[in-house]
Amino acid sequence: MATTYVWKGKTAAGQTVSGEMVANSRAEVIVNLRKKKVILTSAKEKPKAIGFGFSRKGVSTKDLAVFTRQFSTMINSGLPLVQCLDILAKQAEKDNFRKVITQIMRDVEAGSTLADALGRHPGVFSELYVNMVEAGEAGGVLDVILGRLATYLEKMNALKRKIKAAMTYPGVIFAVTIAASSFMLIFIIPTFAKLYADFGGELPGLTRFVMSLSTILRTRWYLIFGALLGAFLAFRRYYNTKEGRAAIDRLLLRIPVIGPVLLKASIARFTRTLGTLVSSGVPILEGLEITANAAGNVVVKKAVMKTRASISTGQTIAAPLRESEVFPPMVVQMISVGEETGALDEMLAKVADFYDEEVDTAVESLASVIEPLMIVVMGGIVGVMLVSMYLPIFKLVTVIVEK
């Protein structure tokens, strides 16, 4: 099965490049990079990220934001790097995170740069994080870069919480609906079925249908469970393919109400990430590649990578973004103004702030639409089952008289 590899290599000119590639094996990564005249130096399977790319190996975005903020404060106060890491390791609440920080401290003591030491733990520190730290070390402004990273993580965590909150209520209602329906089908419906069987007579079609569902759920539950599990595994396998993820991500953006929220969240992430990288001194081409990989949606990623390819031939950022038709005209226009005035990082930050507020508004609108809809769906399902059981009662007198 295809796997995403995080790779690093060198061009013929000796420039260090990095990125991600979906391939069936490490050998395939080597072959593909050779075609691009890049010599591979390392390739590792990308850890499965949760949420916004920082919540991995039990280290949540919040944990990493707190760590980064404290790290920045201590560096700014003049504490030596190794001492900062020692303090941070001792006060880390999670054992796995403590072990990671301790190993980073040992690597730094042995002569590694902080960026290299962080890069050995891709399951915790993303490529974006490592590249920004590397830029901070090179420019002698590590405390400033860490401060920007902390702000970035805090804002990304807040964005994730907003989207998660919007999905929680519908999820709870859906779970309650399934539980209530299953309870009625397993315990309540059979009682009515036995009652009607004793009286005889032909039952309404709706009643027979619900009774059939009840019988299947009670006697063939393992088939239902197996079918659901099979469908889930098939979906997961398809989504892990390059074509599958592209198709599903494209479909998600087209879903009414939900699609606009996901697109706004992706735009907020794109502009926030690129603005943070540009302001930290990361080259724009490298910044766009990192941003594309952190986009969270293949459709947005393709648009960003197309932009990167256009820039390498001398074009502006705004032109290819406009051609992609993924980004709203306002975003493209503000980026264009930022390029012309030389304040691209500031403009990207303003766009990110605007879309953070847009996500807030969109999430509230989503909740206001989904909540009554889910209640209606739940009431409809339970109502149909109740009606199906009480319909024969209206014919019960006729059945008794006939007997």
VMD Tcl script that draws the C-alpha trace (Angstrom):
set ca {
  {0.00 0.00 0.00}
  {1.24 3.49 -0.81}
  {2.92 5.33 2.07}
  {3.86 8.98 2.56}
  {7.64 9.40 3.00}
  {9.34 12.46 4.48}
  {12.59 12.85 2.57}
  {15.69 15.04 2.45}
  {18.26 15.24 -0.31}
  {20.76 17.38 -2.20}
  {20.59 18.85 -5.67}
  {23.46 18.80 -8.16}
  {24.37 22.30 -6.93}
  {24.67 21.03 -3.35}
  {21.48 22.69 -2.11}
  {19.58 20.82 0.62}
  {15.98 20.13 -0.32}
  {13.21 18.24 1.43}
  {9.58 17.29 1.06}
  {7.03 14.50 1.13}
  {6.29 11.83 -1.45}
  {3.66 9.11 -1.71}
  {5.36 5.87 -2.82}
  {5.14 2.12 -2.38}
  {8.70 1.81 -1.05}
  {11.85 3.73 -0.19}
  {13.41 2.46 -3.42}
  {10.62 4.13 -5.39}
  {11.37 7.42 -3.59}
  {15.03 7.13 -4.65}
  {14.08 6.46 -8.28}
  {11.62 9.36 -8.42}
  {14.11 11.79 -6.89}
  {16.87 10.70 -9.28}
  {14.60 11.70 -12.15}
  {14.54 15.17 -10.59}
  {18.35 15.08 -10.20}
  {18.13 14.94 -6.41}
  {20.32 12.61 -4.33}
  {18.42 11.17 -1.37}
  {20.05 11.54 2.05}
  {17.18 10.33 4.26}
  {13.62 9.05 3.92}
  {11.27 8.06 6.71}
  {7.63 7.07 6.78}
  {5.54 10.05 7.80}
  {3.90 9.52 11.20}
  {0.12 9.56 11.19}
  {-0.83 13.07 12.22}
  {-3.97 13.92 14.13}
  {-5.76 17.20 13.66}
  {-3.40 19.96 12.58}
  {-0.17 18.09 12.16}
  {1.28 18.64 15.61}
  {-0.77 16.30 17.80}
  {1.33 13.14 17.36}
  {2.73 10.39 19.57}
  {0.57 11.59 22.44}
  {1.98 15.15 22.25}
  {-0.97 17.45 21.65}
  {-0.86 20.82 19.93}
  {-1.48 22.43 23.32}
  {1.49 20.58 24.87}
  {3.76 21.69 22.05}
  {2.51 25.29 22.25}
  {3.21 25.46 26.00}
  {6.66 23.91 25.49}
  {7.50 26.38 22.71}
  {6.27 29.41 24.66}
  {8.29 28.47 27.74}
  {11.33 27.66 25.59}
  {11.12 31.09 23.94}
  {10.84 32.87 27.31}
  {13.87 31.06 28.75}
  {16.04 31.67 25.67}
  {15.03 35.35 25.75}
  {16.06 35.49 29.41}
  {19.60 34.42 28.51}
  {19.57 30.83 29.79}
  {21.88 28.41 27.95}
  {20.16 26.15 25.43}
  {21.03 22.88 27.23}
  {19.82 24.24 30.56}
  {16.52 25.31 28.96}
  {15.98 21.83 27.58}
  {16.89 20.25 30.92}
  {14.29 22.39 32.73}
  {11.65 21.71 30.09}
  {12.29 17.95 30.26}
  {11.93 17.88 34.04}
  {8.62 19.74 34.02}
  {7.08 17.85 31.07}
  {3.97 16.06 32.32}
  {3.92 13.28 29.71}
  {6.62 10.61 29.89}
  {6.98 10.22 26.13}
  {7.43 13.97 25.64}
  {9.93 14.06 28.51}
  {12.00 11.34 26.84}
  {11.96 13.21 23.52}
  {13.14 16.48 25.11}
  {15.84 14.62 27.08}
  {17.14 13.01 23.89}
  {17.15 16.40 22.14}
  {19.17 17.83 25.06}
  {21.72 15.00 24.75}
  {22.03 15.51 20.99}
  {22.63 19.25 21.49}
  {25.23 18.48 24.17}
  {26.94 16.15 21.68}
  {27.26 18.99 19.17}
  {24.11 18.85 17.06}
  {22.22 21.99 16.21}
  {18.78 22.34 17.80}
  {17.13 22.01 14.38}
  {18.96 18.75 13.63}
  {18.08 17.38 17.07}
  {14.40 18.27 16.60}
  {14.44 16.80 13.09}
  {15.26 13.36 14.52}
  {11.76 13.30 16.05}
  {9.38 13.86 13.09}
  {6.61 12.21 15.08}
  {6.57 15.23 17.42}
  {8.16 18.16 15.57}
  {6.88 18.82 12.07}
  {8.97 19.93 9.10}
  {7.56 23.43 9.55}
  {8.74 23.53 13.18}
  {12.24 22.26 12.33}
  {12.70 24.64 9.39}
  {11.67 27.66 11.44}
  {14.04 26.73 14.26}
  {16.82 26.28 11.70}
  {16.12 29.78 10.34}
  {16.10 31.16 13.90}
  {19.48 29.58 14.70}
  {21.02 30.84 11.46}
  {19.77 34.39 12.08}
  {20.55 34.46 15.81}
  {16.91 35.15 16.66}
  {15.87 31.78 18.08}
  {13.81 33.32 20.88}
  {11.83 35.43 18.38}
  {11.20 32.46 16.09}
  {10.10 30.28 19.00}
  {7.74 33.04 20.07}
  {6.21 33.13 16.59}
  {5.95 29.35 16.57}
  {4.18 29.42 19.93}
  {1.70 32.00 18.64}
  {1.15 29.94 15.50}
  {0.53 26.77 17.49}
  {-1.83 28.53 19.87}
  {-3.89 29.91 16.98}
  {-3.93 26.54 15.18}
  {-5.03 24.84 18.38}
  {-7.82 27.39 18.81}
  {-8.95 26.81 15.21}
  {-8.94 23.04 15.75}
  {-11.03 23.41 18.92}
  {-13.61 25.52 17.09}
  {-14.08 22.95 14.34}
  {-14.10 20.09 16.86}
  {-16.73 21.88 18.94}
  {-18.92 22.33 15.87}
  {-18.78 18.58 15.17}
  {-19.24 17.41 18.77}
  {-22.94 18.19 19.19}
  {-24.07 16.57 15.91}
  {-21.89 13.58 16.77}
  {-23.54 13.19 20.18}
  {-27.03 13.50 18.69}
  {-26.17 10.93 16.02}
  {-24.83 8.50 18.64}
  {-27.96 8.95 20.78}
  {-30.16 8.37 17.72}
  {-28.36 5.12 16.86}
  {-28.47 3.96 20.50}
  {-32.19 4.76 20.90}
  {-33.08 3.13 17.58}
  {-31.06 0.00 18.39}
  {-32.67 -0.27 21.84}
  {-36.16 -0.06 20.36}
  {-35.38 -2.57 17.62}
  {-33.78 -5.09 20.01}
  {-36.03 -4.83 23.08}
  {-39.30 -2.98 22.29}
  {-40.22 -4.12 18.78}
  {-40.00 -7.88 19.56}
  {-42.64 -7.42 22.31}
  {-45.06 -5.87 19.82}
  {-44.18 -8.54 17.25}
  {-45.13 -11.32 19.67}
  {-48.39 -9.55 20.54}
  {-49.39 -9.20 16.90}
  {-48.36 -12.77 16.11}
  {-50.75 -14.04 18.80}
  {-53.67 -12.15 17.29}
  {-52.88 -13.04 13.70}
  {-54.08 -10.96 10.75}
  {-52.11 -9.15 8.06}
  {-49.87 -6.34 9.33}
  {-49.21 -3.01 7.54}
  {-46.15 -2.92 5.27}
  {-44.30 -0.39 7.45}
  {-44.80 -2.60 10.51}
  {-43.48 -5.67 8.68}
  {-40.46 -3.70 7.48}
  {-39.54 -2.51 11.01}
  {-40.05 -6.03 12.40}
  {-37.71 -7.39 9.73}
  {-35.07 -4.84 10.76}
  {-35.52 -5.92 14.36}
  {-35.07 -9.59 13.45}
  {-31.95 -8.89 11.39}
  {-30.41 -6.77 14.17}
  {-31.06 -9.45 16.81}
  {-30.09 -12.53 14.81}
  {-27.64 -11.22 12.20}
  {-25.89 -8.43 14.13}
  {-22.47 -9.85 13.28}
  {-23.19 -9.43 9.57}
  {-24.13 -5.78 10.11}
  {-21.02 -5.22 12.22}
  {-18.85 -6.96 9.62}
  {-20.33 -4.92 6.79}
  {-19.76 -1.65 8.64}
  {-16.21 -2.63 9.56}
  {-15.49 -3.70 5.98}
  {-16.88 -0.44 4.61}
  {-14.76 1.55 7.08}
  {-11.56 -0.36 6.19}
  {-12.26 -0.04 2.46}
  {-12.86 3.68 2.83}
  {-9.68 4.09 4.88}
  {-7.63 2.15 2.34}
  {-9.06 4.19 -0.54}
  {-8.45 7.46 1.34}
  {-4.80 6.47 1.90}
  {-4.26 6.31 -1.87}
  {-3.27 9.42 -3.79}
  {-6.34 9.31 -6.04}
  {-8.71 8.46 -3.18}
  {-7.63 11.30 -0.95}
  {-7.83 13.78 -3.81}
  {-11.36 12.64 -4.69}
  {-12.61 12.69 -1.09}
  {-11.00 16.05 -0.26}
  {-12.56 17.52 -3.40}
  {-15.94 16.11 -2.40}
  {-15.66 17.49 1.14}
  {-15.16 21.01 -0.19}
  {-18.36 20.68 -2.26}
  {-20.61 19.60 0.63}
  {-23.10 22.41 1.39}
  {-22.49 24.27 4.67}
  {-19.59 22.01 5.70}
  {-17.47 22.61 2.58}
  {-17.12 26.39 3.08}
  {-16.06 25.87 6.70}
  {-13.34 23.41 5.68}
  {-12.12 25.72 2.90}
  {-11.94 28.73 5.23}
  {-10.06 26.66 7.80}
  {-7.58 25.56 5.09}
  {-7.09 29.14 3.93}
  {-6.51 30.26 7.53}
  {-3.89 27.53 7.95}
  {-2.22 28.31 4.62}
  {-1.91 32.04 5.22}
  {-0.95 31.66 8.89}
  {1.73 29.06 8.11}
  {3.22 30.87 5.10}
  {3.16 34.23 6.89}
  {4.97 32.74 9.89}
  {7.61 31.11 7.67}
  {8.20 34.23 5.54}
  {8.52 36.48 8.59}
  {11.02 34.00 10.06}
  {13.32 34.20 7.07}
  {12.51 30.86 5.43}
  {12.91 31.11 1.62}
  {9.58 31.48 -0.16}
  {9.98 28.33 -2.30}
  {10.78 26.21 0.73}
  {8.02 27.93 2.69}
  {5.43 27.13 0.02}
  {6.45 23.47 -0.03}
  {6.12 23.21 3.76}
  {2.83 25.11 3.65}
  {1.45 22.81 0.95}
  {2.25 19.74 3.04}
  {0.52 21.32 6.06}
  {-2.56 22.45 4.12}
  {-4.74 19.58 5.31}
  {-6.53 19.25 1.97}
  {-5.15 17.82 -1.27}
  {-7.05 20.34 -3.42}
  {-5.44 23.26 -1.56}
  {-2.07 21.47 -1.58}
  {-2.15 21.12 -5.39}
  {-2.97 24.80 -5.78}
  {-0.07 25.78 -3.52}
  {2.40 23.43 -5.25}
  {1.34 24.83 -8.62}
  {2.03 28.28 -7.22}
  {5.48 27.13 -6.08}
  {6.26 25.80 -9.56}
  {5.18 29.11 -11.13}
  {7.29 31.17 -8.74}
  {10.38 29.13 -9.61}
  {9.92 30.34 -13.21}
  {9.68 33.99 -12.13}
  {5.94 34.56 -11.62}
  {4.26 36.14 -8.61}
  {2.40 34.20 -5.90}
  {-0.95 35.83 -6.62}
  {-1.25 34.91 -10.32}
  {-1.23 31.10 -9.99}
  {-3.41 31.28 -6.87}
  {-5.98 33.21 -8.90}
  {-5.84 30.62 -11.70}
  {-6.40 27.74 -9.26}
  {-9.93 29.06 -8.47}
  {-9.56 27.60 -4.98}
  {-8.72 30.82 -3.16}
  {-11.31 33.64 -2.94}
  {-10.54 36.86 -4.88}
  {-10.05 38.81 -1.64}
  {-7.24 36.48 -0.53}
  {-5.52 36.68 -3.91}
  {-5.82 40.47 -4.00}
  {-4.41 40.96 -0.50}
  {-1.48 38.65 -1.26}
  {-0.86 40.59 -4.47}
  {-0.80 43.86 -2.51}
  {1.55 42.29 0.03}
  {3.97 41.28 -2.74}
  {3.90 44.74 -4.32}
  {4.48 46.57 -1.04}
  {7.08 44.14 0.32}
  {4.92 43.32 3.34}
  {3.78 39.84 2.35}
  {4.15 38.40 5.87}
  {2.01 41.17 7.40}
  {-0.67 40.80 4.73}
  {-0.76 37.02 5.18}
  {-1.18 37.51 8.92}
  {-4.11 39.87 8.32}
  {-5.75 37.36 5.96}
  {-5.25 34.63 8.56}
  {-6.83 36.77 11.29}
  {-9.77 37.56 9.02}
  {-10.37 33.90 8.18}
  {-10.03 32.88 11.81}
  {-13.03 35.14 12.46}
  {-14.75 33.77 9.35}
  {-14.32 30.24 10.70}
  {-15.86 31.40 14.01}
  {-18.90 32.76 12.18}
  {-19.12 29.75 9.88}
  {-18.92 27.31 12.81}
  {-21.76 29.13 14.58}
  {-23.84 29.02 11.40}
  {-23.03 25.35 10.94}
  {-24.13 24.59 14.49}
  {-27.37 26.54 14.03}
  {-28.17 24.50 10.89}
  {-27.04 21.06 12.06}
  {-28.59 21.09 15.55}
  {-32.26 21.34 14.48}
  {-31.58 19.08 11.50}
  {-30.19 16.32 13.71}
  {-33.09 16.68 16.14}
  {-35.57 16.34 13.25}
  {-33.71 13.27 11.94}
  {-33.66 11.68 15.40}
  {-37.33 12.44 15.98}
  {-38.19 11.12 12.51}
  {-36.44 7.78 13.03}
  {-37.97 7.19 16.46}
  {-41.34 8.45 15.23}
  {-41.40 6.07 12.25}
  {-40.76 3.10 14.54}
  {-43.47 4.16 16.98}
  {-46.00 4.73 14.20}
  {-45.13 1.35 12.64}
  {-45.91 -0.37 15.94}
  {-49.13 1.45 16.66}
  {-50.60 1.20 13.15}
  {-51.85 -2.40 13.72}
  {-53.65 -1.30 16.90}
  {-56.12 0.57 14.74}
  {-56.89 -2.74 13.03}
  {-56.79 -4.77 16.23}
  {-60.53 -4.50 16.90}
  {-61.28 -5.76 13.40}
  {-58.97 -8.74 13.91}
  {-60.67 -9.63 17.25}
  {-64.16 -9.38 15.71}
  {-63.16 -11.62 12.81}
  {-61.90 -14.22 15.27}
}
mol new
graphics top color blue
foreach p $ca { graphics top sphere $p radius 0.5 }
foreach p [lrange $ca 0 end-1] q [lrange $ca 1 end] { graphics top cylinder $p $q radius 0.2 }
display resetview
